[in-house]
Amino acid sequence: MKKILGMGVLLVILAATLKGCGPEIVQAGRLAVPAAWTEQGPGQKTISLRAYGGDQLLRKGLFESASRRRWILILVGFYALAGLLLIRAATSGSNLLPVPKWPWVDLAWVIVGVVVFQEALSGNTSGPAPMGLLCLFDVSVCLWIWALARARGVDAKSFGLSPRRIWWQIPLGVGTALLMFPAVDWVMLTALVSAGPSSIPGELTVPVPVSCAAGVLAVALLPFAEEIVFRGFLYRLLRARWPEWISNLAVSALFAAAHDMPGSVGLARFLGSLLMCRLYERTGSLWSGLAAHATFNAILLLGPHLL
């Protein structure tokens, strides 16, 4: 009974904190860091493929010659297969601890927390929430899950946050994330071929951080919070009951749906989640998946600045 009352009090405190974080709090947070870090950017960037000749290269390579298209797909497919085989070799086996086995009722607790926090946050903004508030929302969900873990007697080691052997888990996550990109490219090229020449755009509009601080939050804080939710809690809940491949597919589908990204970006999120679940299964630690997650976010969000 005491644990239930404690959880209720924590829920009210976190919801009230989110409810009270209006525009004034966001502005105060911006003033607390150097001005250069919060200098506002466009939030998105339009990249002209015509300027780089990318649209013509894709059209000529994929549609003007059937033999050339076949060789391009074979070459990219070869690198994709090589990358996936290396990932498999580096992440074979399982070191996932048998605990914790989350009961189904905890999933209901988490859903209640997410709904309450979302409602508390939605009253503060009429449009898209600023990155700071989104991070505060994710942190609130993490604290809620951590409180559930403590109520179940789950410590940081069982959760996958032990610093032991972190020195090789982080490079493993970064390396396997980079090896994953040829597979993503092969799927995207295959989708372009199936859609026809009209699918080759002349311009791409891609998201970029609205400020340096937002970029840091997107690469550092958000991956940590999402790994706690999707791998530390949801994957463990399903994995204790279902085979790895079912749990992985289910969590990855939910992960991609939660990001609400269209087309190829949503597909990249799904494939990335498949890798992060496998890393968690292989190492029993969230650090390798966190490193892979941060690498994906860094490339997707910060890469357009280089173009």
Secondary structure, DSSP 8 states (H G I E B T S, - for coil): -HHHHHHHHHHHHHHHHHHH--HHHHHHHHHTS-GGGS----SEEEEEHHHHTHHHHHHIIIII-HHHHHHHHHHHHHHHHHHHHHHHHHS-S----S-----HHHHHHHHHHHHHHHHHHHTT-SSS--HHHHHHHHHHHHHHHHHHHHHTT--HHHHT---TTHHHHHHHHHHHHHHHHHHHHHHHHHHHHHH-GGG--SEEEEE--SSHHHHHIIIIIHHHHHIIIIIIIIIHHHHTTS-HHHHHHHHHHHHHHHHT--HHHHHHHHHHHHHHHHHHHHHS-HHHHHHHHHHHHIIIIIGGGG-
